[in-house]
Amino acid sequence: MKWPSQSPDLNPIEHLWEVLKRAFVEESLATRMSYSERCKKNGTEYPWDTLRGLVESMPRRMKAVIKAKGYPTKY
């Protein structure tokens, strides 16, 4: 993959960042933790099952992108 950053369908890290950002905002609204404390906490408490699912979905994602000839997919 030459440019996965240009294809969010093939870049599951984008999904991961979105989940972490949401958790970060929710946490910051609920507590007065420092920025670095929240980053450390959210980074270590990420649901590993979700991350594993993102990685395991790559073959399906790649097939979907090929089938869609590069156009958007359900991912």
mmCIF file of the N, C-alpha and C atoms, coordinates in Angstrom:
data_MODEL
# 
_entry.id   MODEL 
# 
loop_
_atom_site.group_PDB 
_atom_site.id 
_atom_site.type_symbol 
_atom_site.label_atom_id 
_atom_site.label_alt_id 
_atom_site.label_comp_id 
_atom_site.label_asym_id 
_atom_site.label_entity_id 
_atom_site.label_seq_id 
_atom_site.pdbx_PDB_ins_code 
_atom_site.Cartn_x 
_atom_site.Cartn_y 
_atom_site.Cartn_z 
_atom_site.occupancy 
_atom_site.B_iso_or_equiv 
_atom_site.pdbx_formal_charge 
_atom_site.auth_seq_id 
_atom_site.auth_comp_id 
_atom_site.auth_asym_id 
_atom_site.auth_atom_id 
_atom_site.pdbx_PDB_model_num 
ATOM 1   N N  . MET A 1 1  ? 0.850   -1.180 0.000  1.00 0.00 ? 1  MET A N  1 
ATOM 2   C CA . MET A 1 1  ? 0.000   0.000  0.000  1.00 0.00 ? 1  MET A CA 1 
ATOM 3   C C  . MET A 1 1  ? 0.890   1.235  0.000  1.00 0.00 ? 1  MET A C  1 
ATOM 4   N N  . LYS A 1 2  ? 0.849   1.968  -1.083 1.00 0.00 ? 2  LYS A N  1 
ATOM 5   C CA . LYS A 1 2  ? 1.703   3.141  -1.181 1.00 0.00 ? 2  LYS A CA 1 
ATOM 6   C C  . LYS A 1 2  ? 1.201   4.312  -0.337 1.00 0.00 ? 2  LYS A C  1 
ATOM 7   N N  . TRP A 1 3  ? -0.104  4.556  -0.339 1.00 0.00 ? 3  TRP A N  1 
ATOM 8   C CA . TRP A 1 3  ? -0.645  5.732  0.322  1.00 0.00 ? 3  TRP A CA 1 
ATOM 9   C C  . TRP A 1 3  ? -1.841  5.404  1.212  1.00 0.00 ? 3  TRP A C  1 
ATOM 10  N N  . PRO A 1 4  ? -1.657  4.601  2.245  1.00 0.00 ? 4  PRO A N  1 
ATOM 11  C CA . PRO A 1 4  ? -2.816  4.288  3.085  1.00 0.00 ? 4  PRO A CA 1 
ATOM 12  C C  . PRO A 1 4  ? -3.427  5.515  3.754  1.00 0.00 ? 4  PRO A C  1 
ATOM 13  N N  . SER A 1 5  ? -2.626  6.548  3.973  1.00 0.00 ? 5  SER A N  1 
ATOM 14  C CA . SER A 1 5  ? -3.193  7.750  4.604  1.00 0.00 ? 5  SER A CA 1 
ATOM 15  C C  . SER A 1 5  ? -4.191  8.440  3.683  1.00 0.00 ? 5  SER A C  1 
ATOM 16  N N  . GLN A 1 6  ? -4.105  8.184  2.385  1.00 0.00 ? 6  GLN A N  1 
ATOM 17  C CA . GLN A 1 6  ? -5.040  8.757  1.431  1.00 0.00 ? 6  GLN A CA 1 
ATOM 18  C C  . GLN A 1 6  ? -6.309  7.917  1.301  1.00 0.00 ? 6  GLN A C  1 
ATOM 19  N N  . SER A 1 7  ? -6.316  6.761  1.937  1.00 0.00 ? 7  SER A N  1 
ATOM 20  C CA . SER A 1 7  ? -7.468  5.871  1.878  1.00 0.00 ? 7  SER A CA 1 
ATOM 21  C C  . SER A 1 7  ? -7.835  5.424  3.289  1.00 0.00 ? 7  SER A C  1 
ATOM 22  N N  . PRO A 1 8  ? -8.737  6.138  3.946  1.00 0.00 ? 8  PRO A N  1 
ATOM 23  C CA . PRO A 1 8  ? -9.105  5.776  5.312  1.00 0.00 ? 8  PRO A CA 1 
ATOM 24  C C  . PRO A 1 8  ? -9.599  4.334  5.432  1.00 0.00 ? 8  PRO A C  1 
ATOM 25  N N  . ASP A 1 9  ? -10.148 3.792  4.338  1.00 0.00 ? 9  ASP A N  1 
ATOM 26  C CA . ASP A 1 9  ? -10.607 2.402  4.365  1.00 0.00 ? 9  ASP A CA 1 
ATOM 27  C C  . ASP A 1 9  ? -9.455  1.445  4.639  1.00 0.00 ? 9  ASP A C  1 
ATOM 28  N N  . LEU A 1 10 ? -8.255  1.832  4.232  1.00 0.00 ? 10 LEU A N  1 
ATOM 29  C CA . LEU A 1 10 ? -7.085  0.977  4.405  1.00 0.00 ? 10 LEU A CA 1 
ATOM 30  C C  . LEU A 1 10 ? -6.173  1.478  5.513  1.00 0.00 ? 10 LEU A C  1 
ATOM 31  N N  . ASN A 1 11 ? -6.669  2.330  6.348  1.00 0.00 ? 11 ASN A N  1 
ATOM 32  C CA . ASN A 1 11 ? -5.860  2.912  7.400  1.00 0.00 ? 11 ASN A CA 1 
ATOM 33  C C  . ASN A 1 11 ? -6.612  2.844  8.728  1.00 0.00 ? 11 ASN A C  1 
ATOM 34  N N  . PRO A 1 12 ? -6.637  1.669  9.362  1.00 0.00 ? 12 PRO A N  1 
ATOM 35  C CA . PRO A 1 12 ? -7.413  1.529  10.594 1.00 0.00 ? 12 PRO A CA 1 
ATOM 36  C C  . PRO A 1 12 ? -6.924  2.409  11.736 1.00 0.00 ? 12 PRO A C  1 
ATOM 37  N N  . ILE A 1 13 ? -5.705  2.928  11.644 1.00 0.00 ? 13 ILE A N  1 
ATOM 38  C CA . ILE A 1 13 ? -5.226  3.806  12.708 1.00 0.00 ? 13 ILE A CA 1 
ATOM 39  C C  . ILE A 1 13 ? -6.084  5.070  12.790 1.00 0.00 ? 13 ILE A C  1 
ATOM 40  N N  . GLU A 1 14 ? -6.677  5.477  11.657 1.00 0.00 ? 14 GLU A N  1 
ATOM 41  C CA . GLU A 1 14 ? -7.567  6.641  11.672 1.00 0.00 ? 14 GLU A CA 1 
ATOM 42  C C  . GLU A 1 14 ? -8.773  6.383  12.575 1.00 0.00 ? 14 GLU A C  1 
ATOM 43  N N  . HIS A 1 15 ? -9.308  5.176  12.499 1.00 0.00 ? 15 HIS A N  1 
ATOM 44  C CA . HIS A 1 15 ? -10.431 4.803  13.366 1.00 0.00 ? 15 HIS A CA 1 
ATOM 45  C C  . HIS A 1 15 ? -9.976  4.810  14.826 1.00 0.00 ? 15 HIS A C  1 
ATOM 46  N N  . LEU A 1 16 ? -8.800  4.266  15.072 1.00 0.00 ? 16 LEU A N  1 
ATOM 47  C CA . LEU A 1 16 ? -8.254  4.227  16.428 1.00 0.00 ? 16 LEU A CA 1 
ATOM 48  C C  . LEU A 1 16 ? -8.103  5.634  16.989 1.00 0.00 ? 16 LEU A C  1 
ATOM 49  N N  . TRP A 1 17 ? -7.555  6.556  16.201 1.00 0.00 ? 17 TRP A N  1 
ATOM 50  C CA . TRP A 1 17 ? -7.393  7.931  16.660 1.00 0.00 ? 17 TRP A CA 1 
ATOM 51  C C  . TRP A 1 17 ? -8.739  8.562  16.993 1.00 0.00 ? 17 TRP A C  1 
ATOM 52  N N  . GLU A 1 18 ? -9.738  8.284  16.179 1.00 0.00 ? 18 GLU A N  1 
ATOM 53  C CA . GLU A 1 18 ? -11.067 8.852  16.420 1.00 0.00 ? 18 GLU A CA 1 
ATOM 54  C C  . GLU A 1 18 ? -11.638 8.373  17.754 1.00 0.00 ? 18 GLU A C  1 
ATOM 55  N N  . VAL A 1 19 ? -11.487 7.082  18.030 1.00 0.00 ? 19 VAL A N  1 
ATOM 56  C CA . VAL A 1 19 ? -11.974 6.519  19.293 1.00 0.00 ? 19 VAL A CA 1 
ATOM 57  C C  . VAL A 1 19 ? -11.227 7.149  20.465 1.00 0.00 ? 19 VAL A C  1 
ATOM 58  N N  . LEU A 1 20 ? -9.913  7.277  20.343 1.00 0.00 ? 20 LEU A N  1 
ATOM 59  C CA . LEU A 1 20 ? -9.122  7.876  21.420 1.00 0.00 ? 20 LEU A CA 1 
ATOM 60  C C  . LEU A 1 20 ? -9.489  9.344  21.630 1.00 0.00 ? 20 LEU A C  1 
ATOM 61  N N  . LYS A 1 21 ? -9.727  10.072 20.543 1.00 0.00 ? 21 LYS A N  1 
ATOM 62  C CA . LYS A 1 21 ? -10.117 11.480 20.678 1.00 0.00 ? 21 LYS A CA 1 
ATOM 63  C C  . LYS A 1 21 ? -11.443 11.612 21.418 1.00 0.00 ? 21 LYS A C  1 
ATOM 64  N N  . ARG A 1 22 ? -12.404 10.745 21.061 1.00 0.00 ? 22 ARG A N  1 
ATOM 65  C CA . ARG A 1 22 ? -13.702 10.798 21.746 1.00 0.00 ? 22 ARG A CA 1 
ATOM 66  C C  . ARG A 1 22 ? -13.538 10.504 23.232 1.00 0.00 ? 22 ARG A C  1 
ATOM 67  N N  . ALA A 1 23 ? -12.738 9.483  23.547 1.00 0.00 ? 23 ALA A N  1 
ATOM 68  C CA . ALA A 1 23 ? -12.509 9.127  24.952 1.00 0.00 ? 23 ALA A CA 1 
ATOM 69  C C  . ALA A 1 23 ? -11.827 10.284 25.676 1.00 0.00 ? 23 ALA A C  1 
ATOM 70  N N  . PHE A 1 24 ? -10.906 10.935 24.996 1.00 0.00 ? 24 PHE A N  1 
ATOM 71  C CA . PHE A 1 24 ? -10.173 12.046 25.583 1.00 0.00 ? 24 PHE A CA 1 
ATOM 72  C C  . PHE A 1 24 ? -11.108 13.203 25.908 1.00 0.00 ? 24 PHE A C  1 
ATOM 73  N N  . VAL A 1 25 ? -11.980 13.550 24.990 1.00 0.00 ? 25 VAL A N  1 
ATOM 74  C CA . VAL A 1 25 ? -12.915 14.660 25.205 1.00 0.00 ? 25 VAL A CA 1 
ATOM 75  C C  . VAL A 1 25 ? -13.877 14.326 26.337 1.00 0.00 ? 25 VAL A C  1 
ATOM 76  N N  . GLU A 1 26 ? -14.429 13.119 26.319 1.00 0.00 ? 26 GLU A N  1 
ATOM 77  C CA . GLU A 1 26 ? -15.360 12.718 27.377 1.00 0.00 ? 26 GLU A CA 1 
ATOM 78  C C  . GLU A 1 26 ? -14.677 12.757 28.736 1.00 0.00 ? 26 GLU A C  1 
ATOM 79  N N  . GLU A 1 27 ? -13.444 12.270 28.796 1.00 0.00 ? 27 GLU A N  1 
ATOM 80  C CA . GLU A 1 27 ? -12.697 12.258 30.053 1.00 0.00 ? 27 GLU A CA 1 
ATOM 81  C C  . GLU A 1 27 ? -12.390 13.675 30.511 1.00 0.00 ? 27 GLU A C  1 
ATOM 82  N N  . SER A 1 28 ? -11.996 14.542 29.578 1.00 0.00 ? 28 SER A N  1 
ATOM 83  C CA . SER A 1 28 ? -11.624 15.900 29.967 1.00 0.00 ? 28 SER A CA 1 
ATOM 84  C C  . SER A 1 28 ? -12.827 16.678 30.485 1.00 0.00 ? 28 SER A C  1 
ATOM 85  N N  . LEU A 1 29 ? -13.999 16.356 29.991 1.00 0.00 ? 29 LEU A N  1 
ATOM 86  C CA . LEU A 1 29 ? -15.191 17.028 30.484 1.00 0.00 ? 29 LEU A CA 1 
ATOM 87  C C  . LEU A 1 29 ? -15.579 16.534 31.873 1.00 0.00 ? 29 LEU A C  1 
ATOM 88  N N  . ALA A 1 30 ? -15.227 15.294 32.179 1.00 0.00 ? 30 ALA A N  1 
ATOM 89  C CA . ALA A 1 30 ? -15.642 14.698 33.444 1.00 0.00 ? 30 ALA A CA 1 
ATOM 90  C C  . ALA A 1 30 ? -14.634 14.917 34.573 1.00 0.00 ? 30 ALA A C  1 
ATOM 91  N N  . THR A 1 31 ? -13.367 15.139 34.234 1.00 0.00 ? 31 THR A N  1 
ATOM 92  C CA . THR A 1 31 ? -12.349 15.273 35.283 1.00 0.00 ? 31 THR A CA 1 
ATOM 93  C C  . THR A 1 31 ? -11.436 16.456 35.001 1.00 0.00 ? 31 THR A C  1 
ATOM 94  N N  . ARG A 1 32 ? -10.571 16.732 35.960 1.00 0.00 ? 32 ARG A N  1 
ATOM 95  C CA . ARG A 1 32 ? -9.609  17.810 35.793 1.00 0.00 ? 32 ARG A CA 1 
ATOM 96  C C  . ARG A 1 32 ? -8.195  17.254 35.643 1.00 0.00 ? 32 ARG A C  1 
ATOM 97  N N  . MET A 1 33 ? -8.083  16.053 35.099 1.00 0.00 ? 33 MET A N  1 
ATOM 98  C CA . MET A 1 33 ? -6.781  15.439 34.886 1.00 0.00 ? 33 MET A CA 1 
ATOM 99  C C  . MET A 1 33 ? -5.944  16.283 33.929 1.00 0.00 ? 33 MET A C  1 
ATOM 100 N N  . SER A 1 34 ? -4.643  16.230 34.094 1.00 0.00 ? 34 SER A N  1 
ATOM 101 C CA . SER A 1 34 ? -3.777  16.965 33.170 1.00 0.00 ? 34 SER A CA 1 
ATOM 102 C C  . SER A 1 34 ? -3.793  16.301 31.798 1.00 0.00 ? 34 SER A C  1 
ATOM 103 N N  . TYR A 1 35 ? -3.384  17.066 30.824 1.00 0.00 ? 35 TYR A N  1 
ATOM 104 C CA . TYR A 1 35 ? -3.343  16.583 29.439 1.00 0.00 ? 35 TYR A CA 1 
ATOM 105 C C  . TYR A 1 35 ? -2.507  15.306 29.335 1.00 0.00 ? 35 TYR A C  1 
ATOM 106 N N  . SER A 1 36 ? -1.305  15.303 29.901 1.00 0.00 ? 36 SER A N  1 
ATOM 107 C CA . SER A 1 36 ? -0.433  14.124 29.791 1.00 0.00 ? 36 SER A CA 1 
ATOM 108 C C  . SER A 1 36 ? -1.013  12.930 30.545 1.00 0.00 ? 36 SER A C  1 
ATOM 109 N N  . GLU A 1 37 ? -1.660  13.171 31.684 1.00 0.00 ? 37 GLU A N  1 
ATOM 110 C CA . GLU A 1 37 ? -2.282  12.067 32.428 1.00 0.00 ? 37 GLU A CA 1 
ATOM 111 C C  . GLU A 1 37 ? -3.389  11.421 31.605 1.00 0.00 ? 37 GLU A C  1 
ATOM 112 N N  . ARG A 1 38 ? -4.209  12.244 30.941 1.00 0.00 ? 38 ARG A N  1 
ATOM 113 C CA . ARG A 1 38 ? -5.292  11.704 30.115 1.00 0.00 ? 38 ARG A CA 1 
ATOM 114 C C  . ARG A 1 38 ? -4.742  10.914 28.934 1.00 0.00 ? 38 ARG A C  1 
ATOM 115 N N  . CYS A 1 39 ? -3.688  11.434 28.295 1.00 0.00 ? 39 CYS A N  1 
ATOM 116 C CA . CYS A 1 39 ? -3.087  10.717 27.159 1.00 0.00 ? 39 CYS A CA 1 
ATOM 117 C C  . CYS A 1 39 ? -2.578  9.350  27.597 1.00 0.00 ? 39 CYS A C  1 
ATOM 118 N N  . LYS A 1 40 ? -1.881  9.314  28.708 1.00 0.00 ? 40 LYS A N  1 
ATOM 119 C CA . LYS A 1 40 ? -1.343  8.040  29.206 1.00 0.00 ? 40 LYS A CA 1 
ATOM 120 C C  . LYS A 1 40 ? -2.472  7.079  29.549 1.00 0.00 ? 40 LYS A C  1 
ATOM 121 N N  . LYS A 1 41 ? -3.483  7.578  30.253 1.00 0.00 ? 41 LYS A N  1 
ATOM 122 C CA . LYS A 1 41 ? -4.588  6.719  30.668 1.00 0.00 ? 41 LYS A CA 1 
ATOM 123 C C  . LYS A 1 41 ? -5.350  6.175  29.462 1.00 0.00 ? 41 LYS A C  1 
ATOM 124 N N  . ASN A 1 42 ? -5.725  7.040  28.526 1.00 0.00 ? 42 ASN A N  1 
ATOM 125 C CA . ASN A 1 42 ? -6.493  6.600  27.365 1.00 0.00 ? 42 ASN A CA 1 
ATOM 126 C C  . ASN A 1 42 ? -5.675  5.704  26.453 1.00 0.00 ? 42 ASN A C  1 
ATOM 127 N N  . GLY A 1 43 ? -4.376  5.930  26.382 1.00 0.00 ? 43 GLY A N  1 
ATOM 128 C CA . GLY A 1 43 ? -3.522  5.091  25.553 1.00 0.00 ? 43 GLY A CA 1 
ATOM 129 C C  . GLY A 1 43 ? -3.348  3.691  26.109 1.00 0.00 ? 43 GLY A C  1 
ATOM 130 N N  . THR A 1 44 ? -3.349  3.554  27.434 1.00 0.00 ? 44 THR A N  1 
ATOM 131 C CA . THR A 1 44 ? -3.145  2.235  28.033 1.00 0.00 ? 44 THR A CA 1 
ATOM 132 C C  . THR A 1 44 ? -4.449  1.500  28.291 1.00 0.00 ? 44 THR A C  1 
ATOM 133 N N  . GLU A 1 45 ? -5.555  2.225  28.304 1.00 0.00 ? 45 GLU A N  1 
ATOM 134 C CA . GLU A 1 45 ? -6.836  1.583  28.588 1.00 0.00 ? 45 GLU A CA 1 
ATOM 135 C C  . GLU A 1 45 ? -7.666  1.341  27.334 1.00 0.00 ? 45 GLU A C  1 
ATOM 136 N N  . TYR A 1 46 ? -7.038  1.449  26.172 1.00 0.00 ? 46 TYR A N  1 
ATOM 137 C CA . TYR A 1 46 ? -7.776  1.235  24.933 1.00 0.00 ? 46 TYR A CA 1 
ATOM 138 C C  . TYR A 1 46 ? -8.264  -0.200 24.858 1.00 0.00 ? 46 TYR A C  1 
ATOM 139 N N  . PRO A 1 47 ? -9.497  -0.431 24.415 1.00 0.00 ? 47 PRO A N  1 
ATOM 140 C CA . PRO A 1 47 ? -10.019 -1.803 24.319 1.00 0.00 ? 47 PRO A CA 1 
ATOM 141 C C  . PRO A 1 47 ? -9.282  -2.586 23.232 1.00 0.00 ? 47 PRO A C  1 
ATOM 142 N N  . TRP A 1 48 ? -8.425  -3.491 23.659 1.00 0.00 ? 48 TRP A N  1 
ATOM 143 C CA . TRP A 1 48 ? -7.582  -4.250 22.735 1.00 0.00 ? 48 TRP A CA 1 
ATOM 144 C C  . TRP A 1 48 ? -8.392  -5.110 21.780 1.00 0.00 ? 48 TRP A C  1 
ATOM 145 N N  . ASP A 1 49 ? -9.582  -5.523 22.192 1.00 0.00 ? 49 ASP A N  1 
ATOM 146 C CA . ASP A 1 49 ? -10.432 -6.297 21.280 1.00 0.00 ? 49 ASP A CA 1 
ATOM 147 C C  . ASP A 1 49 ? -10.808 -5.458 20.055 1.00 0.00 ? 49 ASP A C  1 
ATOM 148 N N  . THR A 1 50 ? -11.038 -4.173 20.274 1.00 0.00 ? 50 THR A N  1 
ATOM 149 C CA . THR A 1 50 ? -11.367 -3.288 19.161 1.00 0.00 ? 50 THR A CA 1 
ATOM 150 C C  . THR A 1 50 ? -10.177 -3.154 18.220 1.00 0.00 ? 50 THR A C  1 
ATOM 151 N N  . LEU A 1 51 ? -8.991  -2.968 18.782 1.00 0.00 ? 51 LEU A N  1 
ATOM 152 C CA . LEU A 1 51 ? -7.786  -2.860 17.965 1.00 0.00 ? 51 LEU A CA 1 
ATOM 153 C C  . LEU A 1 51 ? -7.546  -4.145 17.177 1.00 0.00 ? 51 LEU A C  1 
ATOM 154 N N  . ARG A 1 52 ? -7.698  -5.276 17.834 1.00 0.00 ? 52 ARG A N  1 
ATOM 155 C CA . ARG A 1 52 ? -7.523  -6.568 17.160 1.00 0.00 ? 52 ARG A CA 1 
ATOM 156 C C  . ARG A 1 52 ? -8.534  -6.699 16.016 1.00 0.00 ? 52 ARG A C  1 
ATOM 157 N N  . GLY A 1 53 ? -9.767  -6.276 16.254 1.00 0.00 ? 53 GLY A N  1 
ATOM 158 C CA . GLY A 1 53 ? -10.793 -6.330 15.217 1.00 0.00 ? 53 GLY A CA 1 
ATOM 159 C C  . GLY A 1 53 ? -10.434 -5.470 14.012 1.00 0.00 ? 53 GLY A C  1 
ATOM 160 N N  . LEU A 1 54 ? -9.845  -4.295 14.273 1.00 0.00 ? 54 LEU A N  1 
ATOM 161 C CA . LEU A 1 54 ? -9.421  -3.427 13.174 1.00 0.00 ? 54 LEU A CA 1 
ATOM 162 C C  . LEU A 1 54 ? -8.347  -4.105 12.328 1.00 0.00 ? 54 LEU A C  1 
ATOM 163 N N  . VAL A 1 55 ? -7.383  -4.711 12.986 1.00 0.00 ? 55 VAL A N  1 
ATOM 164 C CA . VAL A 1 55 ? -6.303  -5.389 12.264 1.00 0.00 ? 55 VAL A CA 1 
ATOM 165 C C  . VAL A 1 55 ? -6.850  -6.586 11.493 1.00 0.00 ? 55 VAL A C  1 
ATOM 166 N N  . GLU A 1 56 ? -7.706  -7.369 12.133 1.00 0.00 ? 56 GLU A N  1 
ATOM 167 C CA . GLU A 1 56 ? -8.256  -8.560 11.483 1.00 0.00 ? 56 GLU A CA 1 
ATOM 168 C C  . GLU A 1 56 ? -9.193  -8.210 10.324 1.00 0.00 ? 56 GLU A C  1 
ATOM 169 N N  . SER A 1 57 ? -9.704  -6.991 10.305 1.00 0.00 ? 57 SER A N  1 
ATOM 170 C CA . SER A 1 57 ? -10.607 -6.592 9.223  1.00 0.00 ? 57 SER A CA 1 
ATOM 171 C C  . SER A 1 57 ? -9.862  -6.169 7.954  1.00 0.00 ? 57 SER A C  1 
ATOM 172 N N  . MET A 1 58 ? -8.548  -6.060 8.014  1.00 0.00 ? 58 MET A N  1 
ATOM 173 C CA . MET A 1 58 ? -7.789  -5.572 6.858  1.00 0.00 ? 58 MET A CA 1 
ATOM 174 C C  . MET A 1 58 ? -8.014  -6.379 5.583  1.00 0.00 ? 58 MET A C  1 
ATOM 175 N N  . PRO A 1 59 ? -7.995  -7.719 5.604  1.00 0.00 ? 59 PRO A N  1 
ATOM 176 C CA . PRO A 1 59 ? -8.258  -8.443 4.351  1.00 0.00 ? 59 PRO A CA 1 
ATOM 177 C C  . PRO A 1 59 ? -9.630  -8.094 3.754  1.00 0.00 ? 59 PRO A C  1 
ATOM 178 N N  . ARG A 1 60 ? -10.656 -7.977 4.603  1.00 0.00 ? 60 ARG A N  1 
ATOM 179 C CA . ARG A 1 60 ? -11.988 -7.603 4.109  1.00 0.00 ? 60 ARG A CA 1 
ATOM 180 C C  . ARG A 1 60 ? -11.979 -6.183 3.550  1.00 0.00 ? 60 ARG A C  1 
ATOM 181 N N  . ARG A 1 61 ? -11.290 -5.290 4.238  1.00 0.00 ? 61 ARG A N  1 
ATOM 182 C CA . ARG A 1 61 ? -11.199 -3.904 3.782  1.00 0.00 ? 61 ARG A CA 1 
ATOM 183 C C  . ARG A 1 61 ? -10.521 -3.828 2.418  1.00 0.00 ? 61 ARG A C  1 
ATOM 184 N N  . MET A 1 62 ? -9.428  -4.566 2.270  1.00 0.00 ? 62 MET A N  1 
ATOM 185 C CA . MET A 1 62 ? -8.693  -4.545 1.005  1.00 0.00 ? 62 MET A CA 1 
ATOM 186 C C  . MET A 1 62 ? -9.550  -5.092 -0.133 1.00 0.00 ? 62 MET A C  1 
ATOM 187 N N  . LYS A 1 63 ? -10.267 -6.185 0.122  1.00 0.00 ? 63 LYS A N  1 
ATOM 188 C CA . LYS A 1 63 ? -11.155 -6.749 -0.906 1.00 0.00 ? 63 LYS A CA 1 
ATOM 189 C C  . LYS A 1 63 ? -12.246 -5.749 -1.283 1.00 0.00 ? 63 LYS A C  1 
ATOM 190 N N  . ALA A 1 64 ? -12.796 -5.068 -0.279 1.00 0.00 ? 64 ALA A N  1 
ATOM 191 C CA . ALA A 1 64 ? -13.867 -4.099 -0.540 1.00 0.00 ? 64 ALA A CA 1 
ATOM 192 C C  . ALA A 1 64 ? -13.359 -2.939 -1.396 1.00 0.00 ? 64 ALA A C  1 
ATOM 193 N N  . VAL A 1 65 ? -12.156 -2.457 -1.107 1.00 0.00 ? 65 VAL A N  1 
ATOM 194 C CA . VAL A 1 65 ? -11.590 -1.350 -1.881 1.00 0.00 ? 65 VAL A CA 1 
ATOM 195 C C  . VAL A 1 65 ? -11.322 -1.785 -3.319 1.00 0.00 ? 65 VAL A C  1 
ATOM 196 N N  . ILE A 1 66 ? -10.795 -3.000 -3.482 1.00 0.00 ? 66 ILE A N  1 
ATOM 197 C CA . ILE A 1 66 ? -10.543 -3.517 -4.833 1.00 0.00 ? 66 ILE A CA 1 
ATOM 198 C C  . ILE A 1 66 ? -11.858 -3.651 -5.597 1.00 0.00 ? 66 ILE A C  1 
ATOM 199 N N  . LYS A 1 67 ? -12.866 -4.218 -4.932 1.00 0.00 ? 67 LYS A N  1 
ATOM 200 C CA . LYS A 1 67 ? -14.169 -4.396 -5.575 1.00 0.00 ? 67 LYS A CA 1 
ATOM 201 C C  . LYS A 1 67 ? -14.792 -3.048 -5.955 1.00 0.00 ? 67 LYS A C  1 
ATOM 202 N N  . ALA A 1 68 ? -14.605 -2.047 -5.100 1.00 0.00 ? 68 ALA A N  1 
ATOM 203 C CA . ALA A 1 68 ? -15.167 -0.713 -5.353 1.00 0.00 ? 68 ALA A CA 1 
ATOM 204 C C  . ALA A 1 68 ? -14.281 0.116  -6.287 1.00 0.00 ? 68 ALA A C  1 
ATOM 205 N N  . LYS A 1 69 ? -13.189 -0.482 -6.741 1.00 0.00 ? 69 LYS A N  1 
ATOM 206 C CA . LYS A 1 69 ? -12.249 0.191  -7.657 1.00 0.00 ? 69 LYS A CA 1 
ATOM 207 C C  . LYS A 1 69 ? -11.764 1.526  -7.094 1.00 0.00 ? 69 LYS A C  1 
ATOM 208 N N  . GLY A 1 70 ? -11.517 1.523  -5.784 1.00 0.00 ? 70 GLY A N  1 
ATOM 209 C CA . GLY A 1 70 ? -10.973 2.713  -5.145 1.00 0.00 ? 70 GLY A CA 1 
ATOM 210 C C  . GLY A 1 70 ? -11.999 3.695  -4.630 1.00 0.00 ? 70 GLY A C  1 
ATOM 211 N N  . TYR A 1 71 ? -13.250 3.474  -4.951 1.00 0.00 ? 71 TYR A N  1 
ATOM 212 C CA . TYR A 1 71 ? -14.298 4.366  -4.452 1.00 0.00 ? 71 TYR A CA 1 
ATOM 213 C C  . TYR A 1 71 ? -14.612 4.016  -2.997 1.00 0.00 ? 71 TYR A C  1 
ATOM 214 N N  . PRO A 1 72 ? -15.332 4.885  -2.297 1.00 0.00 ? 72 PRO A N  1 
ATOM 215 C CA . PRO A 1 72 ? -15.627 4.629  -0.884 1.00 0.00 ? 72 PRO A CA 1 
ATOM 216 C C  . PRO A 1 72 ? -16.323 3.285  -0.656 1.00 0.00 ? 72 PRO A C  1 
ATOM 217 N N  . THR A 1 73 ? -16.068 2.725  0.511  1.00 0.00 ? 73 THR A N  1 
ATOM 218 C CA . THR A 1 73 ? -16.682 1.461  0.906  1.00 0.00 ? 73 THR A CA 1 
ATOM 219 C C  . THR A 1 73 ? -17.431 1.670  2.213  1.00 0.00 ? 73 THR A C  1 
ATOM 220 N N  . LYS A 1 74 ? -17.999 0.600  2.736  1.00 0.00 ? 74 LYS A N  1 
ATOM 221 C CA . LYS A 1 74 ? -18.724 0.709  4.011  1.00 0.00 ? 74 LYS A CA 1 
ATOM 222 C C  . LYS A 1 74 ? -17.779 0.966  5.183  1.00 0.00 ? 74 LYS A C  1 
ATOM 223 N N  . TYR A 1 75 ? -16.482 0.783  4.967  1.00 0.00 ? 75 TYR A N  1 
ATOM 224 C CA . TYR A 1 75 ? -15.517 0.988  6.044  1.00 0.00 ? 75 TYR A CA 1 
ATOM 225 C C  . TYR A 1 75 ? -15.159 2.453  6.153  1.00 0.00 ? 75 TYR A C  1 
# 
